[in-house]
């Protein structure tokens, strides 16, 4: 795991407690998209756990990138593996060179 992502791990629990049980909070390490989830709260909503793969939105961001002048995406829709629809928002975590290395997703 990239050390720059470590400070975001407590944020997962904090956001979960602040927003409540109906919000899934996920921290992704994009260096390994097939096993990108390094922290998750309320994973029962999507059925995902630590070590699982990224969502389609995250995988597209890894493959195609995101705009350099954008720090986040809000209120987009994604389906989980079971076809359940979620409204999501993601904060982009970049390294010092501006390369996307993680995402904090709600």
Buried (B, 14 or more C-beta within 10 A) or exposed (E): EBEBBEEBBEBBEEBBEEBEEEBBBBBBBBEBBEBBBBBBBBBEBBEBEEEBBBBEBBBEBBEEEBEEEEEEBEEEEBEBEEEEEBEBEBBBBBEEEEEBBBBBBB
